[in-house]
Amino acid sequence: MGRTNPTFRDVLRSLEDSWQDYRRALRRPDQDRFDRLWEDARRYADAGGYLNHQSPMVVVLFSMVLAHEKRIEDLEAELEAERTEDLGDDTDDSAE
């Protein structure tokens, strides 16, 4: 019977395991941040499997950056909504 290639999720798990010494050396708040980065990478694991890149770490890092980009856009939209709401409140106050 032939050998099977590991899935991207298997490779991702292996990469994360290889970074555990680094994680243990971090302070507790940074360990939580570190874990969130790997959660971001797992979120995009299906797309990473389609890519089949020679260097899986490139895919992991790009997935982490993509998740950060999404967070930034969400925060910008939230901030813009608050600004718009504040401007609406100012308009109401000036009418009185």
VEXGUKE-610761 format. One record per atom (N, C-alpha, C, O): residue number from 1; chain; atom name; x, z, y. Coordinates in steps of 0.02 Angstrom, whole numbers. Atoms other than C-alpha are relative to their C-alpha. Layout:
// residues N
num->NUM chaine->A atome->CA east->X up->Z north->Y;
...
END
This chain:
// residues 96
num->1 chaine->A atome->N east->42 up->0 north->-59;
num->1 chaine->A atome->CA east->0 up->0 north->0;
num->1 chaine->A atome->C east->44 up->0 north->62;
num->1 chaine->A atome->O east->96 up->33 north->63;
num->2 chaine->A atome->N east->-40 up->6 north->-61;
num->2 chaine->A atome->CA east->65 up->-43 north->174;
num->2 chaine->A atome->C east->-5 up->61 north->45;
num->2 chaine->A atome->O east->-51 up->102 north->39;
num->3 chaine->A atome->N east->1 up->-56 north->-49;
num->3 chaine->A atome->CA east->107 up->79 north->312;
num->3 chaine->A atome->C east->-46 up->-17 north->57;
num->3 chaine->A atome->O east->-55 up->-76 north->74;
num->4 chaine->A atome->N east->41 up->11 north->-60;
num->4 chaine->A atome->CA east->-8 up->102 north->458;
num->4 chaine->A atome->C east->37 up->25 north->61;
num->4 chaine->A atome->O east->77 up->72 north->57;
num->5 chaine->A atome->N east->-29 up->-21 north->-63;
num->5 chaine->A atome->CA east->45 up->117 north->637;
num->5 chaine->A atome->C east->-38 up->60 north->27;
num->5 chaine->A atome->O east->-99 up->64 north->19;
num->6 chaine->A atome->N east->36 up->-56 north->-30;
num->6 chaine->A atome->CA east->5 up->280 north->726;
num->6 chaine->A atome->C east->-44 up->-25 north->58;
num->6 chaine->A atome->O east->-27 up->-72 north->92;
num->7 chaine->A atome->N east->44 up->18 north->-56;
num->7 chaine->A atome->CA east->-138 up->271 north->849;
num->7 chaine->A atome->C east->33 up->24 north->65;
num->7 chaine->A atome->O east->80 up->65 north->64;
num->8 chaine->A atome->N east->-27 up->-23 north->-64;
num->8 chaine->A atome->CA east->-102 up->293 north->1034;
num->8 chaine->A atome->C east->-13 up->74 north->9;
num->8 chaine->A atome->O east->29 up->109 north->38;
num->9 chaine->A atome->N east->15 up->-71 north->-5;
num->9 chaine->A atome->CA east->-186 up->463 north->1024;
num->9 chaine->A atome->C east->52 up->41 north->-40;
num->9 chaine->A atome->O east->72 up->95 north->-18;
num->10 chaine->A atome->N east->-52 up->-34 north->39;
num->10 chaine->A atome->CA east->-61 up->512 north->887;
num->10 chaine->A atome->C east->66 up->1 north->39;
num->10 chaine->A atome->O east->100 up->52 north->41;
num->11 chaine->A atome->N east->-62 up->5 north->-40;
num->11 chaine->A atome->CA east->84 up->452 north->995;
num->11 chaine->A atome->C east->-4 up->47 north->60;
num->11 chaine->A atome->O east->44 up->82 north->76;
num->12 chaine->A atome->N east->11 up->-44 north->-58;
num->12 chaine->A atome->CA east->12 up->545 north->1145;
num->12 chaine->A atome->C east->9 up->73 north->-20;
num->12 chaine->A atome->O east->42 up->111 north->15;
num->13 chaine->A atome->N east->-7 up->-68 north->25;
num->13 chaine->A atome->CA east->-2 up->705 north->1044;
num->13 chaine->A atome->C east->73 up->17 north->-14;
num->13 chaine->A atome->O east->97 up->72 north->2;
num->14 chaine->A atome->N east->-71 up->-10 north->15;
num->14 chaine->A atome->CA east->178 up->685 north->986;
num->14 chaine->A atome->C east->41 up->8 north->64;
num->14 chaine->A atome->O east->85 up->51 north->68;
num->15 chaine->A atome->N east->-35 up->-6 north->-64;
num->15 chaine->A atome->CA east->239 up->657 north->1164;
num->15 chaine->A atome->C east->-14 up->67 north->33;
num->15 chaine->A atome->O east->32 up->100 north->58;
num->16 chaine->A atome->N east->18 up->-64 north->-30;
num->16 chaine->A atome->CA east->145 up->808 north->1227;
num->16 chaine->A atome->C east->36 up->57 north->-36;
num->16 chaine->A atome->O east->61 up->104 north->-4;
num->17 chaine->A atome->N east->-36 up->-51 north->39;
num->17 chaine->A atome->CA east->220 up->913 north->1086;
num->17 chaine->A atome->C east->74 up->2 north->19;
num->17 chaine->A atome->O east->104 up->56 north->21;
num->18 chaine->A atome->N east->-71 up->2 north->-17;
num->18 chaine->A atome->CA east->393 up->855 north->1135;
num->18 chaine->A atome->C east->16 up->32 north->68;
num->18 chaine->A atome->O east->73 up->46 north->83;
num->19 chaine->A atome->N east->-8 up->-29 north->-66;
num->19 chaine->A atome->CA east->365 up->926 north->1311;
num->19 chaine->A atome->C east->-17 up->75 north->1;
num->19 chaine->A atome->O east->-18 up->105 north->54;
num->20 chaine->A atome->N east->22 up->-70 north->1;
num->20 chaine->A atome->CA east->314 up->1100 north->1253;
num->20 chaine->A atome->C east->54 up->49 north->23;
num->20 chaine->A atome->O east->37 up->100 north->53;
num->21 chaine->A atome->N east->-53 up->-44 north->-25;
num->21 chaine->A atome->CA east->484 up->1180 north->1288;
num->21 chaine->A atome->C east->0 up->1 north->76;
num->21 chaine->A atome->O east->7 up->54 north->107;
num->22 chaine->A atome->N east->4 up->5 north->-72;
num->22 chaine->A atome->CA east->471 up->1118 north->1466;
num->22 chaine->A atome->C east->-60 up->40 north->26;
num->22 chaine->A atome->O east->-55 up->77 north->75;
num->23 chaine->A atome->N east->61 up->-35 north->-21;
num->23 chaine->A atome->CA east->293 up->1185 north->1479;
num->23 chaine->A atome->C east->11 up->76 north->-2;
num->23 chaine->A atome->O east->-8 up->111 north->44;
num->24 chaine->A atome->N east->-10 up->-72 north->7;
num->24 chaine->A atome->CA east->344 up->1357 north->1416;
num->24 chaine->A atome->C east->46 up->28 north->55;
num->24 chaine->A atome->O east->40 up->86 north->73;
num->25 chaine->A atome->N east->-45 up->-22 north->-53;
num->25 chaine->A atome->CA east->479 up->1365 north->1551;
num->25 chaine->A atome->C east->-34 up->3 north->69;
num->25 chaine->A atome->O east->-6 up->31 north->116;
num->26 chaine->A atome->N east->36 up->1 north->-64;
num->26 chaine->A atome->CA east->350 up->1338 north->1690;
num->26 chaine->A atome->C east->-35 up->67 north->11;
num->26 chaine->A atome->O east->-51 up->103 north->-36;
num->27 chaine->A atome->N east->41 up->-59 north->-17;
num->27 chaine->A atome->CA east->262 up->1479 north->1781;
num->27 chaine->A atome->C east->-72 up->-15 north->-19;
num->27 chaine->A atome->O east->-92 up->-73 north->-26;
num->28 chaine->A atome->N east->68 up->7 north->25;
num->28 chaine->A atome->CA east->83 up->1509 north->1727;
num->28 chaine->A atome->C east->-43 up->-50 north->39;
num->28 chaine->A atome->O east->-74 up->-92 north->7;
num->29 chaine->A atome->N east->42 up->49 north->-36;
num->29 chaine->A atome->CA east->-5 up->1414 north->1869;
num->29 chaine->A atome->C east->23 up->-72 north->-12;
num->29 chaine->A atome->O east->-18 up->-118 north->-16;
num->30 chaine->A atome->N east->-25 up->67 north->13;
num->30 chaine->A atome->CA east->108 up->1265 north->1838;
num->30 chaine->A atome->C east->-13 up->-22 north->-71;
num->30 chaine->A atome->O east->-21 up->-82 north->-84;
num->31 chaine->A atome->N east->18 up->18 north->68;
num->31 chaine->A atome->CA east->73 up->1272 north->1652;
num->31 chaine->A atome->C east->-71 up->-28 north->-2;
num->31 chaine->A atome->O east->-85 up->-76 north->-38;
num->32 chaine->A atome->N east->68 up->25 north->-4;
num->32 chaine->A atome->CA east->-111 up->1250 north->1693;
num->32 chaine->A atome->C east->-2 up->-71 north->30;
num->32 chaine->A atome->O east->-39 up->-114 north->6;
num->33 chaine->A atome->N east->-4 up->67 north->-31;
num->33 chaine->A atome->CA east->-69 up->1101 north->1804;
num->33 chaine->A atome->C east->28 up->-50 north->-50;
num->33 chaine->A atome->O east->4 up->-107 north->-56;
num->34 chaine->A atome->N east->-31 up->41 north->51;
num->34 chaine->A atome->CA east->42 up->1030 north->1667;
num->34 chaine->A atome->C east->-53 up->-20 north->-52;
num->34 chaine->A atome->O east->-58 up->-79 north->-72;
num->35 chaine->A atome->N east->52 up->14 north->50;
num->35 chaine->A atome->CA east->-103 up->1044 north->1543;
num->35 chaine->A atome->C east->-51 up->-49 north->27;
num->35 chaine->A atome->O east->-75 up->-93 north->-9;
num->36 chaine->A atome->N east->48 up->46 north->-30;
num->36 chaine->A atome->CA east->-220 up->955 north->1664;
num->36 chaine->A atome->C east->27 up->-71 north->2;
num->36 chaine->A atome->O east->-10 up->-119 north->-8;
num->37 chaine->A atome->N east->-30 up->67 north->1;
num->37 chaine->A atome->CA east->-98 up->810 north->1677;
num->37 chaine->A atome->C east->-7 up->-33 north->-68;
num->37 chaine->A atome->O east->-23 up->-93 north->-73;
num->38 chaine->A atome->N east->7 up->28 north->67;
num->38 chaine->A atome->CA east->-101 up->787 north->1489;
num->38 chaine->A atome->C east->-73 up->-13 north->-17;
num->38 chaine->A atome->O east->-89 up->-60 north->-54;
num->39 chaine->A atome->N east->71 up->15 north->9;
num->39 chaine->A atome->CA east->-291 up->799 north->1491;
num->39 chaine->A atome->C east->-17 up->-67 north->33;
num->39 chaine->A atome->O east->-55 up->-107 north->5;
num->40 chaine->A atome->N east->10 up->65 north->-34;
num->40 chaine->A atome->CA east->-288 up->655 north->1616;
num->40 chaine->A atome->C east->25 up->-57 north->-44;
num->40 chaine->A atome->O east->-8 up->-108 north->-50;
num->41 chaine->A atome->N east->-28 up->52 north->44;
num->41 chaine->A atome->CA east->-177 up->555 north->1498;
num->41 chaine->A atome->C east->-46 up->-12 north->-59;
num->41 chaine->A atome->O east->-57 up->-70 north->-79;
num->42 chaine->A atome->N east->46 up->8 north->57;
num->42 chaine->A atome->CA east->-296 up->588 north->1353;
num->42 chaine->A atome->C east->-64 up->-35 north->20;
num->42 chaine->A atome->O east->-94 up->-71 north->-20;
num->43 chaine->A atome->N east->62 up->32 north->-24;
num->43 chaine->A atome->CA east->-443 up->531 north->1459;
num->43 chaine->A atome->C east->6 up->-76 north->-2;
num->43 chaine->A atome->O east->-44 up->-111 north->-11;
num->44 chaine->A atome->N east->-11 up->73 north->-1;
num->44 chaine->A atome->CA east->-366 up->357 north->1467;
num->44 chaine->A atome->C east->33 up->-25 north->-64;
num->44 chaine->A atome->O east->62 up->-79 north->-65;
num->45 chaine->A atome->N east->-34 up->18 north->63;
num->45 chaine->A atome->CA east->-303 up->353 north->1287;
num->45 chaine->A atome->C east->-27 up->-65 north->-30;
num->45 chaine->A atome->O east->11 up->-103 north->-59;
num->46 chaine->A atome->N east->27 up->62 north->28;
num->46 chaine->A atome->CA east->-422 up->214 north->1236;
num->46 chaine->A atome->C east->31 up->-61 north->33;
num->46 chaine->A atome->O east->50 up->-109 north->-1;
num->47 chaine->A atome->N east->-32 up->56 north->-35;
num->47 chaine->A atome->CA east->-353 up->99 north->1370;
num->47 chaine->A atome->C east->73 up->-5 north->-19;
num->47 chaine->A atome->O east->99 up->-61 north->-26;
num->48 chaine->A atome->N east->-70 up->0 north->20;
num->48 chaine->A atome->CA east->-176 up->150 north->1322;
num->48 chaine->A atome->C east->10 up->-31 north->-68;
num->48 chaine->A atome->O east->60 up->-65 north->-80;
num->49 chaine->A atome->N east->-3 up->30 north->67;
num->49 chaine->A atome->CA east->-210 up->100 north->1143;
num->49 chaine->A atome->C east->-5 up->-76 north->2;
num->49 chaine->A atome->O east->26 up->-111 north->-38;
num->50 chaine->A atome->N east->7 up->73 north->-7;
num->50 chaine->A atome->CA east->-262 up->-74 north->1199;
num->50 chaine->A atome->C east->64 up->-32 north->26;
num->50 chaine->A atome->O east->81 up->-88 north->8;
num->51 chaine->A atome->N east->-60 up->28 north->-31;
num->51 chaine->A atome->CA east->-102 up->-97 north->1298;
num->51 chaine->A atome->C east->57 up->-9 north->-51;
num->51 chaine->A atome->O east->92 up->-59 north->-50;
num->52 chaine->A atome->N east->-53 up->3 north->50;
num->52 chaine->A atome->CA east->16 up->-59 north->1153;
num->52 chaine->A atome->C east->68 up->-13 north->33;
num->52 chaine->A atome->O east->105 up->-57 north->12;
num->53 chaine->A atome->N east->-62 up->7 north->-38;
num->53 chaine->A atome->CA east->162 up->-40 north->1276;
num->53 chaine->A atome->C east->59 up->24 north->-41;
num->53 chaine->A atome->O east->53 up->68 north->-83;
num->54 chaine->A atome->N east->-61 up->-20 north->35;
num->54 chaine->A atome->CA east->341 up->-26 north->1213;
num->54 chaine->A atome->C east->18 up->73 north->13;
num->54 chaine->A atome->O east->45 up->107 north->-31;
num->55 chaine->A atome->N east->-16 up->-68 north->-18;
num->55 chaine->A atome->CA east->361 up->138 north->1305;
num->55 chaine->A atome->C east->-65 up->38 north->15;
num->55 chaine->A atome->O east->-93 up->32 north->70;
num->56 chaine->A atome->N east->63 up->-35 north->-11;
num->56 chaine->A atome->CA east->208 up->249 north->1283;
num->56 chaine->A atome->C east->1 up->49 north->59;
num->56 chaine->A atome->O east->-51 up->63 north->88;
num->57 chaine->A atome->N east->-5 up->-47 north->-56;
num->57 chaine->A atome->CA east->273 up->370 north->1415;
num->57 chaine->A atome->C east->-20 up->-34 north->65;
num->57 chaine->A atome->O east->-47 up->-2 north->110;
num->58 chaine->A atome->N east->21 up->37 north->-59;
num->58 chaine->A atome->CA east->246 up->235 north->1546;
num->58 chaine->A atome->C east->-76 up->0 north->5;
num->58 chaine->A atome->O east->-104 up->10 north->59;
num->59 chaine->A atome->N east->73 up->0 north->1;
num->59 chaine->A atome->CA east->64 up->226 north->1494;
num->59 chaine->A atome->C east->-27 up->69 north->17;
num->59 chaine->A atome->O east->-76 up->76 north->54;
num->60 chaine->A atome->N east->20 up->-69 north->-14;
num->60 chaine->A atome->CA east->49 up->416 north->1498;
num->60 chaine->A atome->C east->6 up->14 north->75;
num->60 chaine->A atome->O east->-41 up->39 north->106;
num->61 chaine->A atome->N east->-10 up->-13 north->-71;
num->61 chaine->A atome->CA east->121 up->426 north->1674;
num->61 chaine->A atome->C east->-48 up->-40 north->43;
num->61 chaine->A atome->O east->-75 up->-15 north->92;
num->62 chaine->A atome->N east->47 up->41 north->-38;
num->62 chaine->A atome->CA east->14 up->282 north->1736;
num->62 chaine->A atome->C east->-71 up->29 north->-5;
num->62 chaine->A atome->O east->-108 up->28 north->44;
num->63 chaine->A atome->N east->66 up->-31 north->8;
num->63 chaine->A atome->CA east->-141 up->367 north->1665;
num->63 chaine->A atome->C east->-7 up->61 north->44;
num->63 chaine->A atome->O east->-59 up->72 north->74;
num->64 chaine->A atome->N east->1 up->-59 north->-43;
num->64 chaine->A atome->CA east->-96 up->527 north->1756;
num->64 chaine->A atome->C east->-7 up->-21 north->73;
num->64 chaine->A atome->O east->-45 up->10 north->111;
num->65 chaine->A atome->N east->5 up->25 north->-69;
num->65 chaine->A atome->CA east->-73 up->430 north->1919;
num->65 chaine->A atome->C east->-70 up->-27 north->14;
num->65 chaine->A atome->O east->-98 up->-15 north->67;
num->66 chaine->A atome->N east->67 up->27 north->-8;
num->66 chaine->A atome->CA east->-237 up->340 north->1893;
num->66 chaine->A atome->C east->-52 up->56 north->10;
num->66 chaine->A atome->O east->-97 up->50 north->51;
num->67 chaine->A atome->N east->45 up->-57 north->-7;
num->67 chaine->A atome->CA east->-327 up->506 north->1871;
num->67 chaine->A atome->C east->7 up->32 north->69;
num->67 chaine->A atome->O east->-42 up->53 north->100;
num->68 chaine->A atome->N east->-11 up->-28 north->-67;
num->68 chaine->A atome->CA east->-247 up->570 north->2031;
num->68 chaine->A atome->C east->-31 up->-44 north->54;
num->68 chaine->A atome->O east->-60 up->-19 north->102;
num->69 chaine->A atome->N east->30 up->47 north->-47;
num->69 chaine->A atome->CA east->-302 up->414 north->2124;
num->69 chaine->A atome->C east->-76 up->11 north->3;
num->69 chaine->A atome->O east->-106 up->11 north->56;
num->70 chaine->A atome->N east->72 up->-12 north->3;
num->70 chaine->A atome->CA east->-480 up->446 north->2065;
num->70 chaine->A atome->C east->-18 up->65 north->36;
num->70 chaine->A atome->O east->-66 up->68 north->74;
num->71 chaine->A atome->N east->13 up->-64 north->-33;
num->71 chaine->A atome->CA east->-471 up->628 north->2123;
num->71 chaine->A atome->C east->6 up->-7 north->76;
num->71 chaine->A atome->O east->-35 up->20 north->113;
num->72 chaine->A atome->N east->-9 up->10 north->-72;
num->72 chaine->A atome->CA east->-406 up->574 north->2294;
num->72 chaine->A atome->C east->-60 up->-36 north->30;
num->72 chaine->A atome->O east->-86 up->-17 north->82;
num->73 chaine->A atome->N east->58 up->37 north->-25;
num->73 chaine->A atome->CA east->-546 up->447 north->2315;
num->73 chaine->A atome->C east->-63 up->45 north->2;
num->73 chaine->A atome->O east->-101 up->42 north->50;
num->74 chaine->A atome->N east->58 up->-46 north->1;
num->74 chaine->A atome->CA east->-676 up->578 north->2265;
num->74 chaine->A atome->C east->4 up->50 north->57;
num->74 chaine->A atome->O east->-46 up->64 north->90;
num->75 chaine->A atome->N east->-9 up->-48 north->-55;
num->75 chaine->A atome->CA east->-604 up->704 north->2389;
num->75 chaine->A atome->C east->-10 up->-33 north->67;
num->75 chaine->A atome->O east->-40 up->-4 north->113;
num->76 chaine->A atome->N east->10 up->36 north->-63;
num->76 chaine->A atome->CA east->-599 up->573 north->2527;
num->76 chaine->A atome->C east->-74 up->-13 north->12;
num->76 chaine->A atome->O east->-98 up->-7 north->69;
num->77 chaine->A atome->N east->72 up->13 north->-7;
num->77 chaine->A atome->CA east->-781 up->528 north->2494;
num->77 chaine->A atome->C east->-37 up->65 north->18;
num->77 chaine->A atome->O east->-82 up->65 north->59;
num->78 chaine->A atome->N east->31 up->-64 north->-15;
num->78 chaine->A atome->CA east->-829 up->712 north->2496;
num->78 chaine->A atome->C east->15 up->21 north->72;
num->78 chaine->A atome->O east->-30 up->45 north->107;
num->79 chaine->A atome->N east->-19 up->-16 north->-68;
num->79 chaine->A atome->CA east->-734 up->739 north->2658;
num->79 chaine->A atome->C east->-39 up->-43 north->50;
num->79 chaine->A atome->O east->-62 up->-18 north->101;
num->80 chaine->A atome->N east->37 up->45 north->-44;
num->80 chaine->A atome->CA east->-816 up->587 north->2737;
num->80 chaine->A atome->C east->-74 up->20 north->4;
num->80 chaine->A atome->O east->-104 up->18 north->57;
num->81 chaine->A atome->N east->70 up->-23 north->0;
num->81 chaine->A atome->CA east->-988 up->650 north->2684;
num->81 chaine->A atome->C east->-8 up->62 north->43;
num->81 chaine->A atome->O east->-58 up->69 north->79;
num->82 chaine->A atome->N east->3 up->-61 north->-41;
num->82 chaine->A atome->CA east->-952 up->819 north->2764;
num->82 chaine->A atome->C east->7 up->-17 north->74;
num->82 chaine->A atome->O east->-28 up->11 north->116;
num->83 chaine->A atome->N east->-8 up->21 north->-71;
num->83 chaine->A atome->CA east->-893 up->735 north->2924;
num->83 chaine->A atome->C east->-64 up->-32 north->26;
num->83 chaine->A atome->O east->-85 up->-17 north->82;
num->84 chaine->A atome->N east->63 up->33 north->-20;
num->84 chaine->A atome->CA east->-1049 up->628 north->2929;
num->84 chaine->A atome->C east->-55 up->52 north->10;
num->84 chaine->A atome->O east->-94 up->48 north->57;
num->85 chaine->A atome->N east->50 up->-54 north->-5;
num->85 chaine->A atome->CA east->-1156 up->782 north->2899;
num->85 chaine->A atome->C east->12 up->41 north->63;
num->85 chaine->A atome->O east->-35 up->59 north->98;
num->86 chaine->A atome->N east->-17 up->-38 north->-61;
num->86 chaine->A atome->CA east->-1064 up->877 north->3037;
num->86 chaine->A atome->C east->-18 up->-39 north->63;
num->86 chaine->A atome->O east->-43 up->-10 north->111;
num->87 chaine->A atome->N east->18 up->41 north->-58;
num->87 chaine->A atome->CA east->-1089 up->732 north->3158;
num->87 chaine->A atome->C east->-76 up->0 north->9;
num->87 chaine->A atome->O east->-100 up->1 north->65;
num->88 chaine->A atome->N east->73 up->-3 north->-4;
num->88 chaine->A atome->CA east->-1274 up->733 north->3116;
num->88 chaine->A atome->C east->-23 up->66 north->27;
num->88 chaine->A atome->O east->-72 up->69 north->65;
num->89 chaine->A atome->N east->17 up->-66 north->-26;
num->89 chaine->A atome->CA east->-1281 up->920 north->3151;
num->89 chaine->A atome->C east->14 up->4 north->75;
num->89 chaine->A atome->O east->-25 up->34 north->112;
num->90 chaine->A atome->N east->-17 up->0 north->-72;
num->90 chaine->A atome->CA east->-1195 up->894 north->3320;
num->90 chaine->A atome->C east->-51 up->-38 north->40;
num->90 chaine->A atome->O east->-69 up->-18 north->95;
num->91 chaine->A atome->N east->50 up->40 north->-34;
num->91 chaine->A atome->CA east->-1321 up->761 north->3367;
num->91 chaine->A atome->C east->-64 up->41 north->8;
num->91 chaine->A atome->O east->-96 up->39 north->61;
num->92 chaine->A atome->N east->60 up->-41 north->-3;
num->92 chaine->A atome->CA east->-1465 up->879 north->3326;
num->92 chaine->A atome->C east->7 up->55 north->52;
num->92 chaine->A atome->O east->-41 up->69 north->89;
num->93 chaine->A atome->N east->-11 up->-54 north->-48;
num->93 chaine->A atome->CA east->-1388 up->1019 north->3431;
num->93 chaine->A atome->C east->-4 up->-25 north->72;
num->93 chaine->A atome->O east->-29 up->10 north->116;
num->94 chaine->A atome->N east->-1 up->26 north->-69;
num->94 chaine->A atome->CA east->-1366 up->908 north->3584;
num->94 chaine->A atome->C east->-70 up->-20 north->23;
num->94 chaine->A atome->O east->-82 up->-26 north->83;
num->95 chaine->A atome->N east->68 up->20 north->-19;
num->95 chaine->A atome->CA east->-1549 up->856 north->3579;
num->95 chaine->A atome->C east->-41 up->59 north->25;
num->95 chaine->A atome->O east->-92 up->50 north->58;
num->96 chaine->A atome->N east->39 up->-59 north->-20;
num->96 chaine->A atome->CA east->-1608 up->1035 north->3609;
num->96 chaine->A atome->C east->13 up->21 north->71;
num->96 chaine->A atome->O east->-16 up->70 north->94;
END
